[in-house]
Amino acid sequence: MGKKVAVLGGGVAGLTAAHELVDRGFEVEVYEFKEIPGGKARSMPYSGSAVGDRSDLPGEHGFRLFPKFYRHVIDSMKKIPYENGKMVYDNLVEVPRLDISTETHPLVPLVTEMKFSLDDLRDLIKLLFDNGLGLTEADLEQYTSKLWQVMTSCDERRENEYQDIPWWDFIEADKYSPAFRKVFGNITKTLVACKSTKANTKTVGTVAAQMTLDILTPGLSFVRILDGPTNNRWIDAWVHYIESKGASYETEAQVKEFHYENGHITGVSVVKNGESRTITADYYVAAFPVEIMSDFITNEMATAHHELGNIRLLSKSIDWMNGIQFYLKEDVPVAPGHVMYFDSPWSLTSISQAQFWDGFDWSNYGDGQVKGVLSVDISDWETEGIHIRKPAMDCTPEEIKEEVWEQLKRGLNVGSTILRDEVLHSWFLDTDIHFENPHHTVNLEPLLINEVGTWELRPNAYTSIPNLFLASDYVKTNTDLATMEGANEAGRRAVNAILHAAGSSQKQCKIWEMYEYDLLGVDYLAPWHAHDRHRYHKGLPWDGKI
């Protein structure tokens, strides 16, 4: 089309925008600050771990998972060529289980795919009626009824009413057992890295209900993961694809300033290799995280463009969710899937990855002695630990490692020993956690959290600056969650807005509806939604009837 687009930020949102734009004939340049492409989704090898001619051990921001309800990012993966005639999508493998860990009971398995086998049925019955989590019948009835309320509420009620209700209040957590508060009250830490007293019900409830429904629906597992390190299996192939179509992708290119004149962006200052230059384009896609984008918004821009001013406020709604990898001398599968540690003060989740990395030759990495990796996400950095007795935010890297390892052992070694000290080979903490001095820890890539009242602060992908577009997980999307799926959808929305601005006749990017709660393609809940919509517009509360 002869139109040039500068994509500022090369994570999932920026790559999505570049992919869709270059496929539609635009000239595309991507500028990524990090040395490794992919943004928060990138692999970050354990630098210095290689011995001889081997490669560094693989590391990640945290484990990557792709729930069944993802649509946008999966569609992109199906369009990225990989190797030997495969597409990136073919590198996804199903995860058969989700296990729950407590310090008082062996791992409680929760099936992630209902195949209706005797073993799966037994596990499901055990979870619901003999779960070992201390949940009462009243607890289970309350949680089920609240999920049903979310699922049968009309869109208007979810969007306008549940956005302003904290999840803790919605489920009436104070009225039920300590186990209820621990399991269902704290689920927000796992889903959105946010305390349930702050997280809004619209986000938490819709995601929790969708995942529960996906578990009970025959077919694919409700969650999938890549069968190897993220960049090796996905991001590098993505960059290669857009470059093969004519786009450029520059790493270690730091955007320093937006040039704003007469209501337009006239250029962007970029520094690379110590040299500054100004890049110009017809359109600019800002694909930065919210806390980075807020720094680029001048007072003049914030005053003239209300939605950009709101980004400054939105940037305060962030929290930490970062990963640590434990490399093992022998593969310890732990469980055939993810584990949620409900007694962990740091809200840990983990997955033992070697069992899913078929064909990955560990002997070519590190010193050749590693046989497995336990990948852990830390979602609570402010609560005191049980071993070091400090919040993660106040710990040294070594203290974080010691505390997480102890929490893992206490959650896993109940009834039998799963995790032993002697299997630990080495460990690697997310490099986005910086320890600038003994009393100040910085997270370079925090996570946007869906707090009550923040939806109205979130901007659309288009802005009132005609040539500036936003592509990041803080943009208003159907996904409504700071995830790779939300970032991908935001990138698509930015492209659609550019197509409109350019007067292009090219086909718009597909945007999926989310959280529709259909079963095998059939909307069984339509009568409930219609009934509740009628009540909502009359100012009446939800009653769950038809």
Buried (B, 14 or more C-beta within 10 A) or exposed (E): BEBBBBBBBBBBBBBBBBBBBBBBBBBBBBBBBBEBBBBBBBBBBBEEBBEEEBEBBBBBBBBBBBBBBBBBBBBBBEBBBBEEEEBBBBBBBBBBBBBBBBBEBBBBBBBBBBEEEEEBEEBBEBBEEEBBBBBEEEBBEBBEEBBBBBBBBBBEBBEEBBBEBBBBEBBEBEEBBEBBBBBBBBBBBBBBBBBBBBBBBBBBBBBBBBBBBBBEBEEEBBBBBBBBBBBBBBBBBBBBBBBEBEBEBBBEBEBEBBEBEEEEBEBBBBBBEEEEEEBEBBBBBBBBBBBBBBEBBEEEBBEBBEBBBBBBEBBEBBBBBBBBBBBBBEBBBBBBBBBBBBBBBBBBBBBBBBBBBEEBEBEEBBBBBBBBBBBBBBBBBEBEBBBBEBBBBBBEBEBBBBBBBBBBBBBBBBEEEBBEEEBBBBBBBBBBBEBEEEEEBEBBBBBBBBBBEBBEBBBBBBBBBEBBBBBBBBBBBBBBBBBBBBBBBBBBBBBBBBBEBBEBEBEBBEBBEBBBBEEEEEEEBEEBBEBBBEBBEEEEEBEEEE
